[in-house]
Amino acid sequence: MAVPERVLTNEELAQMVDTNDEWIRSRTGIRERRIAEDDQTTASLATEAALNALAVANLNPMEIELIIVATSTPEHLFPATACIVQDSLGAVKAGAFDLLAACTGFIYALNMATQAIRTGSVSNALVIGSETLSRLINWQDRDTCILFGDGAGAFVLQAGEEKAGLLSAVMRSDGSGADLLIVPAGGSALSPSIDTIQEGLHYMDMNGREVFRFATRVMTQATENAVKGAKLEIKDIDLVIPHQANRRIIEIALRNLDIPLERCVINLDRYGNTSTASIPIATCEAIEDGRLHPNDKVVFVGFGAGLTWGAAVVVWSGAFPTRIKMVPGVIRVYARVRSVILRFLRRIDALIWGRYQ
């Protein structure tokens, strides 16, 4: 995982909009969130999280064959943020693309990378959820500015013989609710202009009440469907790691599923809603806290704009086989040098071929 150092507390927000710590905590469960610095971006956070994941796996970036970055806040409309991450890692064999399914994106990406491994097209994949949602927030809008934070998390997926990894996944969508959680401008429907900027159409807009009703229903349904697809029962699940959007949503879903709160990971009080990054960040902390162990059966479940929702049942595989120790700092320097050399060679190539045209 990778999160910015800058912490924005509820008390600080109370100086910006009409709110207070008690109001925010009682309705969301959030007390603080992380905010990216000016020099931090979705790609830089994704790269840091990826390097940390590769270090845990002791896997050289040159062995990665697929990189998927799930994000709602890409570096640019194009090129893909995943391509920038690929270059920053020096992952010379990797295909790379972004996946946009809002907060459910990490579950979608996890399923797609798993299927790519199962077909035999790749052996090693990197799945990243990364967000700088603070860049899409109207800090005068109390309904949204209290909710969101920045951060990134990453998983390394690898082909193996043991019975582990993704057992089942559910991916669903309902575009009839597209206007319930939306950034209206910036795409082909409303291209950037002075008018759209002045009207605040590049900020996030959310119908909180409708999203809340939708979320509590689909979190329950998706979990039940994924568990059934894995040929398991709810009682077989050791841990639930949900999308960290709102504590009340999580508690209602757990109550509907008859799962005690002790079997769920909740860390949104310290990070807020980090969208696609929330599940991998919570997973990293569950491991650090000794709550997630090899062979545990885990449910990842989430929902988001689109509307989208989904769940995945995973058997956690634990540590990878020991290899030569991968040092993130060394990899970062190598990747930078490689990128500079490739840019230089591209210029030389352009000069040579330009003479013959």
C-alpha positions in Angstrom: 0.0 0.0 0.0 0.9 3.6 -0.3 -0.8 6.6 1.3 0.1 10.3 1.5 1.6 11.6 4.7 -0.8 14.6 4.8 -3.7 14.0 7.2 -6.9 16.0 6.9 -9.0 15.7 10.1 -12.7 16.3 10.7 -11.7 19.3 12.9 -9.9 20.9 9.9 -12.9 20.3 7.6 -15.1 22.0 10.2 -13.2 25.2 9.5 -14.0 24.8 5.7 -17.7 23.8 5.6 -20.6 23.7 8.0 -19.9 20.5 9.8 -18.3 19.0 12.9 -16.4 15.9 14.1 -19.5 14.4 15.8 -21.7 14.9 12.7 -19.2 13.2 10.4 -18.4 10.3 12.6 -22.0 9.5 13.4 -23.0 9.4 9.7 -19.9 7.9 8.1 -17.5 6.6 10.8 -14.7 8.7 9.3 -12.4 10.8 11.5 -9.6 11.6 9.1 -8.4 11.0 5.6 -5.1 11.3 3.6 -4.6 14.0 1.0 -2.0 13.9 -1.8 0.6 16.5 -2.0 1.1 18.6 -5.2 3.8 16.3 -6.4 1.9 13.1 -5.8 -0.4 11.7 -8.5 -2.4 8.5 -9.1 0.6 7.1 -11.0 3.2 7.9 -8.4 1.1 6.4 -5.6 0.3 3.3 -7.8 4.0 2.9 -8.5 4.9 3.1 -4.8 2.3 0.5 -3.9 3.4 -1.7 -6.7 7.0 -1.6 -5.6 6.0 -2.5 -2.1 3.9 -5.4 -3.3 6.7 -6.7 -5.5 9.1 -6.5 -2.6 6.7 -8.7 -0.5 6.5 -11.2 -3.4 10.2 -11.0 -4.1 9.3 -10.7 -7.7 11.3 -8.7 -10.2 9.2 -6.2 -12.3 10.7 -7.8 -15.5 8.7 -10.9 -14.6 5.4 -9.1 -14.6 3.4 -9.7 -17.8 0.2 -7.7 -17.1 -0.5 -4.5 -15.2 -4.1 -3.4 -14.5 -4.6 0.0 -12.8 -8.2 0.3 -11.5 -8.9 4.0 -11.0 -11.5 6.7 -11.2 -8.8 9.5 -11.2 -6.4 8.5 -14.0 -3.3 10.5 -14.6 -4.7 11.6 -18.0 -7.6 10.5 -20.2 -4.8 8.9 -22.2 -2.2 7.5 -22.1 -3.3 4.9 -19.5 -2.0 5.4 -16.0 -0.9 1.8 -16.1 1.5 2.6 -18.9 3.2 5.3 -16.8 3.4 2.8 -13.9 4.9 0.2 -16.3 7.6 2.6 -17.3 8.3 3.6 -13.7 8.7 -0.1 -12.7 10.8 -1.1 -15.8 8.3 -3.9 -16.4 9.6 -4.6 -19.9 7.3 -7.6 -20.6 4.0 -6.2 -19.3 0.9 -5.2 -21.2 -0.8 -2.4 -19.3 -4.2 -0.8 -19.2 -6.6 1.1 -17.0 -9.9 -0.2 -15.8 -12.7 2.3 -14.9 -15.5 0.8 -12.8 -15.4 3.3 -10.0 -15.1 1.9 -6.5 -15.8 -1.6 -7.7 -12.9 -1.4 -10.1 -10.4 -3.4 -8.0 -12.7 -6.4 -7.8 -13.2 -6.2 -11.6 -9.5 -6.0 -12.1 -8.7 -8.8 -9.8 -11.2 -11.1 -11.7 -9.8 -10.1 -15.1 -6.2 -10.7 -14.1 -7.1 -14.0 -12.6 -8.8 -15.1 -15.8 -5.8 -14.0 -17.9 -3.6 -16.3 -15.7 -6.1 -19.2 -15.9 -6.1 -19.0 -19.7 -2.3 -19.3 -19.7 -1.7 -16.0 -21.4 0.3 -14.6 -18.5 1.9 -16.1 -15.4 2.4 -13.0 -13.3 0.1 -10.0 -13.0 0.0 -6.8 -11.0 -3.4 -5.4 -10.0 -3.4 -1.9 -8.5 -6.1 0.4 -7.2 -5.0 4.0 -7.0 -6.8 7.3 -6.4 -6.3 11.0 -5.9 -10.0 11.7 -5.3 -9.1 15.0 -3.6 -8.6 16.5 -7.0 -12.3 15.9 -7.9 -13.7 17.3 -4.7 -15.5 20.6 -4.2 -14.3 21.5 -0.8 -17.4 23.6 -0.2 -19.7 20.6 -0.7 -20.3 19.1 2.7 -21.9 16.0 1.2 -18.7 14.9 -0.6 -15.7 16.6 0.9 -16.1 14.7 4.2 -16.0 11.3 2.5 -13.0 10.8 0.2 -9.3 10.4 0.6 -6.2 9.5 -1.5 -4.1 6.3 -1.6 -3.1 3.2 -3.5 -2.9 -0.6 -2.9 -1.6 -3.4 -5.0 -1.8 -7.2 -5.3 0.7 -9.5 -7.1 -1.0 -12.5 -8.7 0.9 -15.6 -9.8 0.1 -18.9 -11.4 0.6 -21.8 -8.9 -0.3 -25.3 -8.2 -1.9 -24.9 -4.8 -5.6 -24.5 -4.3 -5.6 -20.8 -3.6 -6.5 -17.5 -5.1 -9.8 -16.5 -6.6 -12.6 -19.1 -6.1 -15.5 -17.0 -7.5 -16.4 -13.5 -8.5 -19.5 -11.5 -9.2 -19.5 -8.4 -11.4 -22.7 -6.4 -11.9 -23.8 -3.0 -13.2 -26.9 -0.8 -13.6 -26.4 2.2 -15.8 -29.9 3.5 -15.0 -28.3 4.9 -11.9 -25.4 6.6 -13.6 -26.5 10.1 -12.5 -26.5 9.2 -8.8 -22.7 9.4 -8.5 -21.0 11.3 -11.3 -18.4 13.8 -12.5 -20.5 15.5 -15.2 -17.8 17.3 -17.3 -14.4 16.3 -18.7 -15.5 13.6 -21.1 -17.2 13.7 -24.5 -20.6 14.6 -23.2 -19.4 17.9 -21.6 -15.9 18.7 -22.8 -13.9 21.1 -20.7 -14.7 24.8 -21.1 -14.9 28.0 -19.1 -18.6 27.4 -18.6 -18.2 23.9 -17.2 -15.4 25.0 -14.9 -17.4 28.0 -13.6 -20.4 25.8 -13.0 -18.3 23.3 -11.0 -19.2 20.4 -13.3 -15.7 18.9 -13.0 -16.4 18.1 -9.4 -18.0 15.0 -8.0 -21.8 15.1 -7.6 -23.6 12.5 -5.4 -27.1 11.6 -4.4 -26.0 10.3 -1.0 -29.4 8.9 0.1 -30.0 6.9 -3.0 -26.4 5.6 -3.1 -26.8 4.5 0.6 -30.0 2.5 -0.2 -28.4 0.9 -3.3 -25.2 0.0 -1.4 -26.8 -1.8 1.5 -28.8 -4.0 -0.8 -26.1 -4.9 -3.3 -23.3 -5.5 -0.7 -25.5 -8.2 0.8 -26.6 -9.7 -2.5 -23.1 -9.7 -4.1 -21.6 -11.4 -1.1 -24.2 -14.1 -1.0 -23.8 -14.8 -4.7 -20.0 -15.0 -4.6 -20.0 -17.3 -1.6 -22.6 -19.5 -3.3 -20.5 -19.5 -6.5 -17.5 -20.7 -4.5 -19.6 -23.6 -3.2 -19.3 -22.3 0.3 -21.5 -21.0 3.1 -21.3 -17.7 4.9 -20.2 -19.5 8.0 -17.1 -20.7 6.1 -15.8 -17.2 5.5 -13.0 -16.2 7.9 -12.8 -12.5 7.0 -14.8 -9.9 5.0 -12.9 -7.0 3.6 -15.4 -4.5 2.1 -15.1 -1.3 0.2 -14.5 1.3 2.8 -17.2 3.9 2.0 -19.4 4.3 5.1 -19.4 2.4 8.4 -23.2 2.3 8.5 -23.4 0.6 5.1 -20.9 -2.0 6.2 -22.7 -2.7 9.5 -26.1 -3.1 7.8 -24.7 -5.5 5.2 -23.0 -7.6 7.9 -26.2 -7.7 9.9 -28.1 -8.9 6.8 -25.5 -11.6 6.3 -25.4 -12.6 9.9 -21.7 -11.9 10.1 -20.3 -10.5 13.3 -18.3 -7.3 13.1 -15.2 -9.1 14.4 -14.9 -10.9 11.1 -14.8 -7.7 9.1 -11.9 -5.3 8.4 -12.8 -1.6 8.8 -10.2 1.1 8.5 -12.2 4.0 6.9 -12.0 5.9 10.1 -8.3 6.7 9.2 -8.5 6.9 5.4 -12.0 7.7 4.4 -13.3 6.4 1.0 -10.3 5.7 -1.2 -12.4 4.1 -3.9 -10.5 1.4 -5.8 -7.6 1.6 -3.3 -9.8 0.8 -0.2 -9.9 -3.0 -0.4 -6.1 -3.5 -1.0 -5.2 -1.0 1.6 -7.5 -2.7 4.1 -6.0 -6.1 3.1 -2.5 -4.9 3.8 -3.4 -3.6 7.2 -5.2 -6.9 8.0 -2.0 -8.8 7.3 0.1 -6.4 9.4 -2.4 -6.7 12.2 -2.3 -10.5 12.1 -5.9 -10.8 11.1 -5.4 -12.4 7.6 -3.5 -15.8 7.4 -2.6 -18.3 4.7 -5.5 -20.5 3.7 -8.1 -18.0 5.1 -11.3 -17.7 3.0 -11.9 -14.0 2.4 -14.7 -12.0 0.8 -13.9 -8.8 -1.0 -17.1 -6.8 -1.7 -17.8 -3.3 -3.0 -20.0 -0.9 -4.9 -19.6 2.3 -6.8 -20.6 4.7 -9.5 -22.0 3.3 -12.7 -23.7 1.9 -10.9 -21.4 -1.1 -10.3 -21.0 -3.7 -7.6 -19.3 -7.0 -7.1 -17.7 -9.5 -4.8 -14.9 -12.0 -4.8 -14.2 -15.0 -2.7 -10.5 -15.7 -2.2 -8.3 -18.2 -0.5 -5.4 -16.2 0.7 -2.2 -17.9 -0.4 0.3 -16.3 2.0 4.0 -15.8 1.3 5.5 -16.4 -2.1 8.5 -18.8 -2.4 11.8 -17.1 -1.4 13.8 -15.6 -4.3 16.6 -13.1 -4.5 15.6 -10.1 -2.4 13.9 -7.4 -4.5 14.9 -3.9 -3.4 12.4 -1.2 -4.4 15.0 1.6 -4.4 17.2 -0.3 -6.9 14.3 -1.1 -9.1 13.2 2.5 -9.2 16.7 3.7 -10.2 16.9 1.1 -12.9 13.5 2.0 -14.3 14.4 5.7 -14.5 17.7 5.0 -16.3 16.0 2.7 -18.7 13.2 5.3 -19.4 15.8 8.0 -20.1 17.7 5.7 -22.5 14.6 4.7 -24.4 13.6 8.4 -24.8 17.1 9.2 -26.1 17.0 6.3 -28.6 13.6 7.3 -29.8 14.9 10.8 -30.6 17.9 9.3 -32.4 15.5 7.0 -34.3 13.4 10.0 -35.3 16.4 11.9 -36.6 17.7 9.0 -38.7 14.3 8.2 -40.2 13.5 11.8 -40.8 16.4 12.1 -43.3 14.7 9.5 -45.5 11.3 11.2 -45.7 
